[in-house]
Amino acid sequence: MAQQKTDNAYDGSQIQVLEGLEPVRKRPGMYIGSTGFDGVHHLIKEIADNSIDEAIAGYATKVEVVILADGGIKISDDGRGIPVDKHPKTGLSTLETVLTVLHAGGKFGGGGYKVSSGLHGVGSSVVNALSTTMIAEVVQAGQLYSIEFERGGTKVPFKKVGKTERKNGTTITFYPDPTIFKETVAFDYEWVVDYIRHQAYLTKGVYVSVHDERTNQRAAFYFEGGIQSYVKHLNIGKDVTTDNIFYVEKMVEDSMIEIAVQYNETYVEIVKPFANNVLTPDGGTHLIGFRSALTRVINDYARKSSLLKEKEDNLTGDDIREGLTAIILVKLPDPQFEGQTKNKLGNPEVRRYVDQVMNEYFSYYLDENPAIAKKIVGKALLAARARKAARAARDNVIRKGALDGLSLPGKLADCSSKDPSESEIYIVEGDSAGGSAKSGRDSKTQAILPLRGKVLNTERARLDRMLGNNEIVSLIKAFGVGIGDQFDIAGLRYHRVIIMTDADVDGSHISTLLLTFFFRYMPEIIAGGHVYLAKPPLFLLRQGTKKEYAYSDEERDAIIQRMIVERKDKGVKIDEGADLTKQAGITLLQRYKGLGEMDAEQLWDTTMNPENRVLVQVKVEDAEKTDAIFTKLMGDQVDLRKSFIQSRAKSLSLEDLDI
C-alpha cells in the first residue's frame, strides 16, 4: 500500500559507492540495452522506478510524469527525497553522489530500501551520463535543493534554493543526448502511458499521471485493487468463468507475496510474474511455486469432492491453466535476477514462499466457494478431455502421415534448397494466385502453399478441432515444427513465412486468421522474426514505354505528379485547366482486385522478387495489447468487434493493428 511514512531515517550513510561513472558514455548499450527507441524510453524507467520504489516502500503516494514541449521529461514524486547531506565517502552532497557515481544508491543493503525494482543501482547516474541536461530538485522538510548537470558533469553546483510549499519529494528533469541516441530522442506518449498504467496496477494505492505538453494529452491512474484490477483489465472482452477474483496478500519472512487469479472461457493462459514490479517474462522460482501449488490444490479439491473419479488420472498443469489469468507479484529485499535484462527470478526461497501461500489460501478459496470451485474443476476436466481427443487426433493424422515432415502437403510446391536460412514459403490465397506464384517463383528458395478459402478461426478452436481442418494441418506439416507439446522451433523448414493475400477485405481477413493461428499456437515463429506480410500493388501506370506499380492511393498520386513534372521538364506544354494525366500521356492500365489478376511475370516483379518486393515483418511489441486485439477481432463477443470495426473502419488497415 502506498502510504507515506516519516519514521525511517534516510541519510548519506545509507548510500554505498561501488565504482566510477566513466564507462557509460563509451558503452551505453551495456547499461540500457540499446541506443534506439527502447534505450531512450529505458531512461524513463530508470528514474520513474526510483519514484515507484518510494511508493512500494510506503513513503510516496504520487508519481507524476510530464513530457515537456522542448523535448525533455520531468518525473516527480512526493517521497522522502534523495538525501542532500554530505556523503561520508565522496565528500560531495549525497544527491550529487547518487547522480554522478556509478553504483551509488540506496539499494545495496544499506537500509535505504527493503524492497526495490532496481537490482544494479546504476539508473540515475546512467541517465545523467546519457543526457545533455539533467536537473535534480529535492525537497526535504519544506526546503528546496537543486543541482544541474551537462552530459554527466556538474554545470550548476549543488545549492540550497530556499523554502517551498512542498514538504518532501524528488523531481528529475532530463534531456536524452542526440549524439548517443541517434535514432530518436522523442518520447512516445502511448509508451509512457502503458508503462505508468502498469506501475499503478502493481502498486495499489499510488496515484500516477502523465501529461504530454506537446499535445496536451493527459492520463491518470489509481487502482485501489492493484493486481486484482490488472486481472480484470486482462480479461476485458473475454467471458469470465466467475466474476469473483481470488486474491491473497501475505508476508512470508521478509518477502511479500501477492497473487490474483481469475478464469475465463478462452483456451489461452495469461500469467504475468513480477518481482519488485519488474516483469520476469521467462518466469523463475515464483512462477514455479505458483504452478505447482495451483495444480496440486485443484487436483486435491477435485478428488475430495468426487469431481475427479478414483480411476481417473490427475489433471495436468496444462489442463488446469487453460483459460487462466493470473498475476504473481513478489516483493523481496534481495532479488536475484538471471542476466542484466532481469527476465527470470532465481531466488530459491521464493518458490517455497509462493507455493506455501498459494497452497494454503487457494485451498481456503475453493472450500469457501464450492460453486466457483466446481466451475474451475469442470473447465479443467473439459480441457483434459479435449487434450485426450487432440492426442488421438494427432496420433491419427500422424499414422496417416499428415504431420510427418517427410510427407509434405500434396499442394505444396517446395523449394529445392534444404537450407532454412535461405528458404521462404509463400502462403497464398486461392488456387489461381497459387498457380501464378508457382510459375513465377524462384524454385530454389521459394516454396508455395496455396490455401483454399478461409482457414479455421483458431481463437475459438481447441487443438483437437484444428487437427481436423485440412488447411491448418497443411500449414503444420509444411513448417515442420509440430504443434502443441510436440512443437519445436528448431524444425522450422523456412526462415521466412510470407502471407500473400489480396489487397481487399477478404485478403485482410485471411491474413488475420493466419496471424491468429501463429500468435496462439506458434508464437515462437513470430518472436523469431520469421513471419511477414507481402504487399502486392494496387495499380499499374504507364507513361509511354515506362510502366510503374503503385502500392497505395497515395503512391499512385505521387507517381502521377512525378510523371507530370518529368513531362514538363522535357518541354511538353501542359494546360493546367485540362486533364493533366491525359496531357502527360499517363494511362492507368489496371486496378488490381486480386493476386489472381496478375500473370506469373507480374507477380514475380511486384511481390516476390527480393529486389523489388515490399514485405512487412510481423512483430509483437506488446503481447498484452496484441492479445486484446485478437480477442476483439476473433473472439465470441460480437458487440466488442462491432464497436471496434465501426470506430476504425474508415481508417484501419492490417498494419495499424500494432502486431
N, C-alpha and C positions, 0 to 999 in steps of 0.2 A: 504494500500500500504506500502510495506516495504522500507521506505526511512529514511535514517539516519537524526536524529535531534541532535542538540547540545545546544539547548536553554533552556533546562529544568534542573534545579538544582536537584541533586540526591545525598544526603549525609546521614550520620548516623542518623540524626533526623527523617528520614522517615522510619526507621526500628523499628518496635514495638516488644517487648519481652513479651510473654504471660506465658510461663511456661518452666520447665526444660526438659532435654533430656532422663533422666534415664529409663523410661519405654520401650523404643524402642527395645532394645536387648532382653528384657524379653518377650515381647509380639509383635513380628514383624508383625504377622497377622493382628493386629488391625490397622496397618498403611499402609500395602501394600497388604493386602488381602490373600496372601499365601506365603509359602517359597519354592514353587516348581518353575517350568518353568515360570509361569505367574509372580510370585513375582520377580524373577531375572530380567525379562525384564521390569517390572514396574519401577525399579530403573532408567532405561534409560529415561523413560517418565518424571520422577520427575526432572531430570537435564535438558533434552532437552526442556521440556515445558518452563523452565525459559528462555532459549535462544529464543524460539518461541515467548514468551511474549514480549521480547525486540523488535522483528520484528513487532508484532501486534501493539505495541505502537509507531512504526516508528523510532526506534533507532538502528536497526540492519538490514543488508541486506544479511547476510550469516550465515549459521549454518553448521558445519562440524562434522561428527561422524567417529571416527576411532576405529575399533575393533582391539586391539593390539595383537601381536603374543604371548605375555606372559599371555593372558587371561583377561587383563583389557580392559577398554574402555575409550576413550578420546572424550569429547564433547566441541567444541569451537564455539564462536560467535564473531561478531565484534560490539557488542552493547556497552553500556556505561561502562560496568564493574561493578561488585559488589563494593559498596563503601568500601574504605580502611581506612577512618578516624576513630578516636576513638569514639566508641558509647557512648552517654551520660548516658545511664543507666547501661550498663555492665562494662564499663571501659576498655573493650577489643577493638581490632580493629573491625570495623563493619563486615569485611569479616569473622573473627573468630566467631563472634556472630551469624551470619547467618548460619554457618555450624556446630555449636555446641549447640545451644539453640533451643529447640522445640518451634514452633510457633513464630519464629523470621523471619520476611521477609518484603518485600515492598508491600504486597498485602492486608493490613488490613486498608486501607483508609488513610495512611499517606502521600499520594501524589506520591509514587514511581511508581504506575501503575494506570491508569484509567480503564484498561481492562486487565484481566489475566485469564488463564485457571486454575490457582491454587486457590482453594477455601480455603483450610485449612492452607496453607502456611507452611507445615511441611516437604516439599520434600527434600531439600538439607541436612538438619540435619539428616533426617531419612536415607538417602543414606550413609551419613558419618558413622552413628552408625552401619550400617549393612555391612560395607566394612572393609576388612583387612587393606587396604591403601586407602587414598584419598589425592590427591594433587590438590590444587587450585592455579591457576595463574591468576592474574588480571593485565590488562594493562590500565592505565589511563594517558592521555597526554604523551604517549611515555615512561612512567615509569612502569617497571615490579615489581609486588609484589607477594609473594608466601607464602604458609603455607602447612604443611603436617601433616596428622592425621593417627592414627592407632586405628581401632575399635572405632572411635569417640573421642579418646583422642589426644591431641596435641603431635606430635612426633618431628617435626621441627618447631619452633616458627615462627610466622608471621614476615616477613622481607622484606625490600626493596632491590630488586636484582640489579636494575640499568636500564639504558636506553635500549630500544628495537626499532626495526623498526616499529612494530605495533603501531597504535595510541591509540586504545581502544579495550576492549573486555575481555571476561572471558573464561578460559579453565579449565574444571574439568576432572580429571582422577581418576577412582576408580576401585577397585577390589572386587567383591562380596565375602563375608566371607563364606567359605565352611562349617564352623561349624553351620551357620544359614541356608544356602541353601544346604541341604544335598543331594537333588535330582540331582542338576546340578548347576554349576556356568559358564557354557559355553553359550556364546551369539549366537543366531541363526541369521545368516546373512539375510535370507529372511524376518524374522520378523522385523528386523531393517529397511530394505528397504521399506517394506509396511508401517510401521509407519511414516518414513520420507517422503515418497511419499504423504501420506495423509496430512501431515502438510504443504507440498508445495502447494497442491491443495487449502487448506483453508487459506493460507497466500500469496496472489498473490504478485509477485514481489520479493519473497525471494528465494535465491539460497540455496539449501540444498544438501549435498553429504554424501556418505557412502563409506568407504574404509575398507576392511577386510584384514589385514596384514597376516592372516593365509593362505589365498588362493589367495591373490592379486585381489580379485573381487572388482569392483567399480561400483557405480551408482550415478547419479546426476540428480536433478530435478529443473526446473524453469518454473512456469506457470504464464505468464502474464495475462491469462484469469481467473485464480483462479478457483472458483467453476463452471464456465462455462466449463472449461477443465475437471473438475471432472464429470460433467453430460455427456459430450462427451465420457469419458472413460467408464462410466457405461453402455452406450448404444452401445458399440462396439459389433458387431455380431448381432445386432438387426436392423430390418427395421424401420427406424425412420419415423414418420408421416410427420415431416417437418425438414429440415436441420437447420432452424432458431431456436436459443435458446433464450427464454425470460430471460432477466437478469435485475435486479434492485439492486442498492446500495444506501441506503438513511439513513441519520442521523435523528432520531426522539428523540428529547430532548437529553438525554445523552447516547443514545444507537444507534449502527449501525446495520441496517437490510440489509442483503444481501440474495438474492433469485435467483436461476437459475432453469428453467423449460424446459423440452422437452418431447414430447410424442413419443412412439414407437408402433409398431403393435402387441406387445405381450398382454397378459391378466393380466400381473403382475404389481403391483405398487411397485416402489422403491423410498421411500422418506427418506432422511437422515437428521435429525435435529441436529444441533450443537449449542452449547452455548460456546462462547470463545474458539473455536476449540475443545471442548470436545463433543464427540458423546453422545447423550442422546437417547439410543435405545428405552426407554419407552415413548419418546415424551415429552409432557409438554405443557406449555402455548404457546410457539412459534409454535408448530405443530397444536394446536387447532385453533389459529388465522389464520394460513395458510389455513387449510382445510375449515374453514367456509367461508373465503373470496373467495377461488377458486370456491366453489360450488355456492355461490351467484353470482359471476361475470359471470360465464358461463351460468347459468340459465337466468340471466338478458339479456345477449347478445343473447341467443337463442330465447328469447321472442321477443325482439325488432327487430330482423332480420327475424322473422317469420319462423325460423328453428324448433321451438317448437310451435305447434299449441295451440290455446286458450284452447281447451278442454283437452289437454294432461297434465298429471301430470308433476310436476317438475322432472328433473333428480336428482337422488340421489347422495350422495357423492361417493358411490362405483362405480356408472356408470361413473362419471366424472374422477375418479382416475385410471380407467383401462388403463394400458399402460403408466402411468405417471412415469417419472423420475424427481426427484427434490432434490435440496439441499437447506436447510434453515440454514443460519448462522447468529446468532445474537451475537453481542459483546456489553456487558453491564458492568458497573462498579461494581455491587454487585450481582452476580448470586446466586440464592437460589436453590441449588440442593436438591432433596429429597434423603437422605441417603448418606452414605460415598462413595458409588460407582458412584454417580453422574449420575444415569440412567435417571432422569427426572427433567426437569426445572420447578420451581414453581413460578417464578416472575409473579404476576398477570398483571402488566402493560405491559409486553411483548406481551401478547395476543392482546391487543389493538394496539400496535405498528405495529406488523406484519400484522394484519387484515387491518389496515389503509393503509400501503404501498402496500400490495397485491391488495387491492380493487381499489386503485387509478391507479397504474401503469399497472396492468394486464388488466384493462379495456381499458386504452390507447392502449396497445399492440394489443388487439383484434380489436379495432376500426381501427387501422392503418394498420392491416394485415388481411383483410377480407378473403382472400383465406386460410390462416392458421387457422383463427377462424372457418371457415366452416368445415375444416378437423377435428379440435378438437371436435366441437359440433357433427359432423357426427359420429365420433368414439364413443362418449358418448351415442348417440341415438342408435347406434348398440348394445352397451353394455346393454342399458336399455331393448331393445327387447329380447336380449339373457337372461337377468335376468328374464324377464317375462316368457320366454319359459322354463327356468330352473325351475322356481317355478311351472309351470304347469306340467312339467315332474316329479318333486319331489312329487307334490300332487298326481300325477297319480300312481307313484310307492308306495307311502305311502298307497294309497287306496288299492293297491294290496298286501300290507304287505311287500313290498320289502325292505323298510328301517326300519321296525318295529323290534326293538331289540328282541321282543318276538317271532318273526317269523324268525328264523335263516336260512341261506342258506341250501338247501337240501343236498349239497355235503359236508357240514361242519361236521366233526366228532368232536363234542365238548368234553371238559373235564368235569369231574363230579364236580370239585371244583368250587365254586362260589366266591372264594377269588381272586380278580385280582392280588394281590401281589405275589401269588404263581403260577398263571396260565400263560401259554405261548401258542402262536399259531404259528404253522409252516405253512408258505405259500410255497407250494410245487409245483414244475414244473412237470406237467403231471400226468395222472391217474395211470400209472404204479408205479412211485415213491410214489404217494399218497397212493396206496394200501399197499405197504411195510411199509410206515410210520404209517398208521393206525393200522397195525398188530403189529408193534414193539414198539409202544409208551407206555408211562406211562399214562394210560387213566384218572388218577386222575387229573393230572396237565397239560397235553399236548393235545392241540386241533390241528387238521389237516385240512387245507383248500387247496385242490388241485386246480390248475388253468389249464385251457385248452388253450394251445398256448400262444402267446404273448399278454399281456394286451395293452390297448389303450395307445398311446403316449399322455399323458395329457399336455405336453408342448405346443401342438398345438390344444388343445381342450378346449372349454368352458364347464361350468358345465352342460348345457342342453344336450350336446352330450355325456358327461361322464355318465349321468344317463340313457342313452340308451344302455350302454355297460354292459353286464351281469357280467363280471369278476370284473369290478370296483364296481358295485352295491353289489356283494357278499362280497368284502372287507369292504365296508362301513357298511354293515349290520352286518358282523361278529364282527367288532371292537366295535360297539355300541356307537360311538361318534357323529354320524350325519355328515353333510357336509355343507359347505358354512356358511350362517348366523345362521344355527342351530347347528354348531359344538360345542361340549362341551367335553373337555378332561376328565372331571370327570366321564364320562360314559364308559371310556375305560375298556373293559372286560378282557384284558390280558396285564400284565405289561412287557411282553417280546414278541415282534413281530419279528419272526425269518424267514428271507428269505432263503429258502433252494433250490438251483438250481444246475444244472450240472456244473462241473468244466470245461466248454468249452465256446466258443464264444457265442453260443446261450444262455447259462445259464447266462453269464455276461450281455448280452443284456436285458434279462428278469429282472435281478436284477436292472439294471439301469432304466428300465421303471418303476419298482415299487418305486425306490427311488425318481424318478422324481415326481410321484404322491404324495408321502409323503412330499417332500420338498415344492411343490407348493400348496398343498391343506390341508395337515395335519402337518405343521411344528412343532406344539406343541408336537407331538408324538416323533419326533427326538430330540427336545430340552429337553424332559423329560428323555432321555436316554433309550427309550423303543424299539428302532429298532436295530436288529442285523443281521449279515450275517453268516449263517452256513458255515463251511469249511469242505466239505467231502473229504475223502482220494483219492489219485490218484493211489496208488499202494498197493498191498498186497504181502508181502515177507514171505518166510518160510525157517526155518533152523531146520531140524529135526522135532520135535513136536511143536516148537515155531513159532508163527505167529506174524508179526508186520505190522502195517499200516504206510504208508508214505504219507504226505500231499503235498509234492513238490518234484521236481527232486533233489534238494539239500539234503532234508531229506532222500530220498531213498539212495543216495550215502553215506551219513553219517552212515545210518543203516548198509549198506553192509560193510563199512570199520570196523565198530564196531564188526560185526559178524565175520569177518576175524580175527581180533585181538583176540577175545574171543576163536576162534578155535585154534589159535596158542598157546594161553596161556594154553590150555588143552593138549598140546603136539602133536597136529596134524601137520605133516610136510607139508608145502605148498611151492610149486615151484613158485618163483616169476615170472618166464617166461611163465607160463601157465595160463589157465582160473582160476582166483582166486576164483570167485564166485562158480564155479563148485567144485573146490577142497574143499572149505569151506562148501559145502553142502547147498548152498543158492539157492533157487528157486523163481523166480518172478512169483507168482501164477496168478496175474491179474493186468492189467492196466485198471482201471475203466474209461469207457467213459461217464457214466451217473449214476444217482442215481438208475435208474430202473434196473441196473445190480446187485444191492445188494438185498439180501433177507432181511426179516424183522429183523432177529437177527443181521446181519452185519450192517444194517443202524442204529439200536439202539446202538450197540457197538461203532461205529465210529463217528456218527454225532448227536445223540440225547441223549445219556446217559450223564447227567450232570457231572459224574465223569471223563469222557474221552473226551467229545466233545471239539471242538475249535470254539468259537464264536467271531466274530469281531463286537464290538459295533460301530454303526454309529454315528458320531458326526459332527456337523458343527462348525469348528473352525473359519472360515471366511466366513460369508454369502455372501459377495461381490464376492469372488473367486468362491464359490460354484454356485452362480447364473450364473457367466460367463461360468463355465464348463457345466452346464446343457443347457445353450443357445447354446454352440458349439456342444455338443453331440446330443441334441434332438431338436434343433430349425430348422428353414426353410433354413438357409444359408448353402448349400451343400459344397461350397468351403472351408468355415471355418472348417467344420467337416472333410473334406478330408485331409486338410493340418495337422490338429491335429492328425488324425489317422496315416498318413504317417510318421510324425515326431516321433511318440511314439509307433508304432505298435509292434516293436520288444521287447520292454521292459515294456510296460504298463500293469498293472493289475488293477482290480477294486479298490484295496486297495491303489493304487498310486494316486487316484483322490482327496485326501485330503478333503473328506467329511465325 
